[in-house]
Structures are given as C-alpha cells and as structure tokens.
Amino acid sequence: MQKKEVMIIAPRSLRIFLIQYMSMAPFAAALIILIVIFTSNVSSKFNDILIILVAFILPLFLIAFFMFYFPQQYKTLIIFDIEKNILRKVIKKKEVQIFNLDSAQSIISKTTRTNFGCKYNLILEDTENNSHIIFNENTPFGIGHWEVFSIKLSTIIGLPLKKEHWVKDLNGKLSLIPKNFK
C-alpha cells in the first residue's frame, strides 16, 4: 500500500525559537531556588518548605512549561497529497495555504544576507513564471535548517531545487552571489 500523504515539519520560526529559549529562565530560577533551599543550613519545618514550593517554585515551573509547550502548536506542517498533487501548509491544524503542483516547475530557495542576519524565502515557481511564496522568514542565526528543509521538500514533491544567494548592502541594493563564490 502506497502512502497518500507525506508530512514534514518546517523549521521553527524566530518567534517560536525565542519564546522557547526564554522558557529556560524561569526553569533555571526554580532550580536555583531548590538548590539554595536544600543546601542551606537553616532548619525549616515541612510547612515552610511546602509554602516556598507552592508560592515560588511551582509557578516558575508552570511558566517554563507553558512557554515551551504552547509555541509548539504554531509549528508549520507541510503536507504533500500525492494523489491530488497538492501541497498544503498547515499551522495550528488549519490550512493556511494550498498550492496546486500541476503547473509547478521548480522550487527556489532564496537566501538574502542582510546586516542583521538573513532573510529566507522558499518560493514555488510555475510554468508561467509566476511565483508563490511558501515561506518568508527572518533568520538571524543562519539558514542551515531551512536549506535542509528545502532539499527534503524538493525530494518529496519531485521538483528541482534552485538555490539563490543574495546579499544586501548598506544602501539596500541587492546583489546575486555567483554559485562558485560561496
């Protein structure tokens, strides 16, 4: 039996990454409070320790959990329906975009290096040279995950992948970087 749909998860957006990264702060604070309580020489009653746990540590762990867990719902899923030749972009269990691949010619992986990091675009190009933007992301830390994702997507849907690397100078002028210059 052949698969009817193939699903891949897109890399995290910058917002999701930052929120999940910041969730480590309340988690670390709760751990530090626990270490201080257990290593201190002050003798406390069980009720005092229970109050500290409920008032300070439990809320910090809950905040860390919610900051880490809830952004996971905003991860983007790309679902390729093999029978219908349709690519669906799903966020939070809702279809955000649908791309018909019958007239698709190629996928363009476009990286634009700026002063503040990178901008990454994943574009679907059809036979009439119309472009449909699948992803438009700001990535200050680089584009490694996005390039791997674009290769995987290209392989799954069977379209050639074109890689373009651009650089934006201080005046805002875009220049294409030749393939052999990387």
Residue pairs with C-beta under 8 A, 6 or more apart in sequence:
2 82
3 82
4 81
4 82
4 83
5 79
5 80
5 81
5 82
6 79
6 80
6 82
6 156
7 77
7 78
7 79
7 80
8 77
8 78
8 149
8 152
8 153
8 156
9 75
9 76
9 77
9 78
10 75
10 76
10 77
10 78
10 135
10 149
11 145
11 146
11 149
12 20
12 75
13 74
13 76
13 137
14 137
14 138
14 139
14 140
15 71
15 74
16 71
16 72
16 74
16 75
19 67
19 71
20 67
20 68
20 71
22 67
23 63
23 64
23 65
23 67
23 68
24 64
25 64
26 60
26 61
26 63
26 64
26 67
27 60
27 61
27 64
29 60
30 56
30 57
30 60
30 61
30 64
33 52
33 56
33 57
33 60
34 57
37 44
37 49
37 52
73 92
74 91
74 92
75 91
76 89
76 90
76 91
76 96
76 135
77 89
77 90
77 91
78 87
78 88
78 89
78 90
78 134
78 153
79 87
79 88
79 90
80 86
80 87
80 88
80 156
80 157
81 87
81 88
85 100
85 101
85 102
86 98
86 99
86 100
86 101
87 98
87 99
87 101
87 124
87 134
87 157
88 95
88 97
88 98
88 99
89 95
89 96
89 97
89 98
89 99
89 134
90 96
97 134
99 124
99 132
99 134
101 124
101 157
101 159
103 126
103 127
103 128
104 124
104 125
104 126
104 127
104 157
104 159
105 125
105 126
105 127
105 159
106 125
106 159
106 160
106 161
106 162
107 122
107 123
107 124
107 125
107 134
107 150
107 153
107 154
107 157
107 159
107 160
107 161
107 162
108 121
108 122
108 123
108 124
108 125
108 131
108 161
108 162
108 163
108 164
109 120
109 121
109 122
109 146
109 147
109 150
109 161
109 162
109 163
109 164
110 120
110 121
110 122
110 123
110 164
110 166
111 118
111 119
111 120
111 143
111 147
111 163
111 164
111 165
111 166
112 118
112 119
112 120
112 121
112 166
112 167
112 168
112 174
113 165
113 166
113 167
113 168
114 168
115 168
115 170
116 140
117 138
117 139
117 140
117 141
117 142
118 138
118 139
118 140
118 142
118 143
119 136
119 137
119 138
119 139
120 135
120 136
120 137
120 138
120 139
120 143
120 146
121 133
121 135
121 136
121 137
122 133
122 134
122 135
122 146
122 149
122 150
122 153
123 131
123 132
123 133
123 134
124 131
124 132
124 133
124 134
125 131
125 132
125 162
126 132
135 146
137 146
139 146
147 163
150 161
150 163
151 161
154 160
154 161
163 179
164 176
165 176
165 177
165 182
166 174
166 175
166 176
166 177
167 174
167 175
167 177
168 174
169 175
